[in-house]
Amino acid sequence: MNADCEVLIAGAGPAGAALAAALAPLALRVVLTDAAPAPEGADRRALALGLGSQRILQGLGVWPALADHATAIRRLEVTERGAPGVTRMAAREVGAPALGWVVGDRLLQRALLARAAELGIEPRAAAVSALAPGDEALAVTLSGADGDTVVRTRLLVAADGSESTVCRLAGLPRHHQELPDSVLLARLACDRPHAGLAHERFGAGGPMALLPGPGAADYTLVWTLPHERAEDLAALPARLLAPIAQDAFGWRAGRFVALAEPRSVRLAESWPVPATGERVLAIGNAANTLHPIAAQGFNLGLRDVATLAGLLAEAAGTDPGTDALLAAYRRARESDWRRFRTITGWLPRLFENPAPPWLLARSAGLAVLDLLAPVKRRLMRHAMGLAGPQNRLQRGLWP
Ligand SMILES: Cc1cc2nc3c(=O)[nH]c(=O)nc-3n(C[C@H](O)[C@H](O)[C@H](O)COP(=O)(O)OP(=O)(O)OC[C@H]3O[C@@H](n4cnc5c(N)ncnc54)[C@H](O)[C@@H]3O)c2cc1C
């Protein structure tokens, strides 16, 4: 079977768009397709991206479009309400300009799509609706407003999000679990400048993160709560919600002077097992939909993109859909995936027990971790996406 393209990317969300921008300079025929038009309008959420992700975006040539709209996270404090222990992380401890940056999700997706288009890849408006395997290529049916077309590809990349149709069509069983939590998102203004300080604060009211925003004292609040509580709070007038959030968080970031646009998002976790099939592999949310408590979702997705782009660049001129390439992708990604599946599984529950012995033990743990500089630096490097071997794209050099 001849092929129409080497790589078909199903899904032009942030992960699929990043992969398109990464593959565009390589000698590959790439098709990008999405079931829905590119989103317009304001950002739905703020994404915290580690320094490792910023380097990948730099390598893709996308960072210049984002830099003026991104807020640097220079320091992070991990604390628990009602306990004195604190773990402080600062970019200078790892010799970096920032731990990461906070960027709007739609701004990021639009910048990635614009870069892919600049390099010659525009998304088609069609959904992957059927697959037929073949020895040398997969026949993929794309369904759009003009009907169905069949595209034969050597490699099909599932970048089609949490409920990946591609993974289902490829027969990849999916671990899926509805989580007991929702997150309440809101914009927050405090009476004290953040100076690039982000907070991860645990407590009986549920884990809360404050991500610094573009204004000197603006934050995004990301508050993990049981569904009903999150929905009830999101339905309150913002002026009534602000003191409740303040009471749960305490005064570490100053006084909450205004809170806006509260909304709750239900959470589930899911991933395909395994993450590859015949001439198919998954990236981004299609490969890992995780609890956002560690702010890792898209960071993991960008590392999928960097790994895959590196493997495809090395395999230039050969069939990109071989079992060997798919196995190399799985091997390269599995430990990173496993680490963050585990961490996002236990972290929301770790601080649940408010009994004094637990509170004291956790407080001591945070204080001790603060003093264990090598352990802390190792943790920081993982969270920033700098652990393990870094390929050219991860070093900001591409192609
Ligand atoms: C509350 C919250 C906070 C978060 N905070 C952070 C954070 O701080 N840092 C971080 O790194 N991550 C964070 N994340 C995770 C991050 O938002 C996701 O990892 C990221 O948006 C996933 O992008 P994606 O491109 O993989 O998937 P999606 O954005 O879901 O894109 C999938 C695309 O596939 C298309 N599609 C679907 N079906 C088909 C089909 N059959 N054919 C073709 N196309 C199809 C869809 O239209 C869509 O455009 C957060 C998530 C949540 C919920």
The ligand as an SDF file (V2000), in Angstrom:
LIG
                    3D

 53 58  0  0  0  0  0  0  0  0999 V2000
   -8.1120   22.5310   35.4020 C   0  0  0  0  0  0  0  0  0  0  0  0
   -6.9060   22.1230   34.6150 C   0  0  0  0  0  0  0  0  0  0  0  0
   -5.7080   22.7810   34.8460 C   0  0  0  0  0  0  0  0  0  0  0  0
   -4.5640   22.3930   34.1220 C   0  0  0  0  0  0  0  0  0  0  0  0
   -3.3880   23.0170   34.3940 N   0  0  0  0  0  0  0  0  0  0  0  0
   -2.2690   22.6220   33.7420 C   0  0  0  0  0  0  0  0  0  0  0  0
   -1.0140   23.2450   34.0260 C   0  0  0  0  0  0  0  0  0  0  0  0
   -0.9230   24.1500   34.8530 O   0  0  0  0  0  0  0  0  0  0  0  0
    0.0890   22.8140   33.3350 N   0  0  0  0  0  0  0  0  0  0  0  0
    0.0110   21.8140   32.3990 C   0  0  0  0  0  0  0  0  0  0  0  0
    1.0490   21.4560   31.8070 O   0  0  0  0  0  0  0  0  0  0  0  0
   -1.1670   21.2120   32.1070 N   0  0  0  0  0  0  0  0  0  0  0  0
   -2.2930   21.5900   32.7620 C   0  0  0  0  0  0  0  0  0  0  0  0
   -3.4880   20.9990   32.4580 N   0  0  0  0  0  0  0  0  0  0  0  0
   -3.5220   19.9750   31.3940 C   0  0  0  0  0  0  0  0  0  0  0  0
   -3.6140   20.5970   29.9890 C   0  0  0  0  0  0  0  0  0  0  0  0
   -4.7110   21.4650   29.9140 O   0  0  0  0  0  0  0  0  0  0  0  0
   -3.7660   19.4810   28.9540 C   0  0  0  0  0  0  0  0  0  0  0  0
   -2.7130   18.5650   29.1480 O   0  0  0  0  0  0  0  0  0  0  0  0
   -3.7090   19.9720   27.5170 C   0  0  0  0  0  0  0  0  0  0  0  0
   -4.6470   20.9510   27.2650 O   0  0  0  0  0  0  0  0  0  0  0  0
   -3.9690   18.7730   26.5900 C   0  0  0  0  0  0  0  0  0  0  0  0
   -3.8060   19.1260   25.2490 O   0  0  0  0  0  0  0  0  0  0  0  0
   -4.0630   18.0370   24.1020 P   0  0  0  0  0  0  0  0  0  0  0  0
   -3.7160   18.7300   22.8250 O   0  0  0  0  0  0  0  0  0  0  0  0
   -3.3890   16.7670   24.4210 O   0  0  0  0  0  0  0  0  0  0  0  0
   -5.6160   17.7070   24.1720 O   0  0  0  0  0  0  0  0  0  0  0  0
   -6.9050   18.5950   23.8050 P   0  0  0  0  0  0  0  0  0  0  0  0
   -6.6770   20.0270   24.1600 O   0  0  0  0  0  0  0  0  0  0  0  0
   -8.0670   17.8970   24.4150 O   0  0  0  0  0  0  0  0  0  0  0  0
   -7.0020   18.5290   22.2010 O   0  0  0  0  0  0  0  0  0  0  0  0
   -7.5100   17.4060   21.5470 C   0  0  0  0  0  0  0  0  0  0  0  0
   -7.9620   17.8510   20.1610 C   0  0  0  0  0  0  0  0  0  0  0  0
   -8.3760   16.6770   19.4340 O   0  0  0  0  0  0  0  0  0  0  0  0
   -9.5340   16.9950   18.6940 C   0  0  0  0  0  0  0  0  0  0  0  0
  -10.2480   15.7390   18.3940 N   0  0  0  0  0  0  0  0  0  0  0  0
  -11.0450   15.0160   19.2220 C   0  0  0  0  0  0  0  0  0  0  0  0
  -11.4880   13.9170   18.5810 N   0  0  0  0  0  0  0  0  0  0  0  0
  -10.9660   13.9440   17.3310 C   0  0  0  0  0  0  0  0  0  0  0  0
  -11.0460   13.0760   16.2070 C   0  0  0  0  0  0  0  0  0  0  0  0
  -11.7820   11.9520   16.2220 N   0  0  0  0  0  0  0  0  0  0  0  0
  -10.3600   13.4010   15.0810 N   0  0  0  0  0  0  0  0  0  0  0  0
   -9.6130   14.5490   15.0230 C   0  0  0  0  0  0  0  0  0  0  0  0
   -9.5140   15.3920   16.0640 N   0  0  0  0  0  0  0  0  0  0  0  0
  -10.1730   15.0970   17.2050 C   0  0  0  0  0  0  0  0  0  0  0  0
  -10.3030   17.9650   19.5760 C   0  0  0  0  0  0  0  0  0  0  0  0
  -11.2040   18.7490   18.8180 O   0  0  0  0  0  0  0  0  0  0  0  0
   -9.1610   18.7860   20.1800 C   0  0  0  0  0  0  0  0  0  0  0  0
   -8.8680   19.9450   19.4160 O   0  0  0  0  0  0  0  0  0  0  0  0
   -4.6410   21.3550   33.1580 C   0  0  0  0  0  0  0  0  0  0  0  0
   -5.8610   20.7000   32.9330 C   0  0  0  0  0  0  0  0  0  0  0  0
   -6.9760   21.0750   33.6620 C   0  0  0  0  0  0  0  0  0  0  0  0
   -8.2660   20.3380   33.4080 C   0  0  0  0  0  0  0  0  0  0  0  0
  1  2  1  0
  2  3  1  0
  2 52  2  0
  3  4  2  0
  4  5  1  0
  4 50  1  0
  5  6  2  0
  6  7  1  0
  6 13  1  0
  7  8  2  0
  7  9  1  0
  9 10  1  0
 10 11  2  0
 10 12  1  0
 12 13  2  0
 13 14  1  0
 14 15  1  0
 14 50  1  0
 15 16  1  0
 16 17  1  0
 16 18  1  0
 18 19  1  0
 18 20  1  0
 20 21  1  0
 20 22  1  0
 22 23  1  0
 23 24  1  0
 24 25  2  0
 24 26  1  0
 24 27  1  0
 27 28  1  0
 28 29  2  0
 28 30  1  0
 28 31  1  0
 31 32  1  0
 32 33  1  0
 33 34  1  0
 33 48  1  0
 34 35  1  0
 35 36  1  0
 35 46  1  0
 36 37  1  0
 36 45  1  0
 37 38  2  0
 38 39  1  0
 39 40  1  0
 39 45  2  0
 40 41  1  0
 40 42  2  0
 42 43  1  0
 43 44  2  0
 44 45  1  0
 46 47  1  0
 46 48  1  0
 48 49  1  0
 50 51  2  0
 51 52  1  0
 52 53  1  0
M  END
$$$$
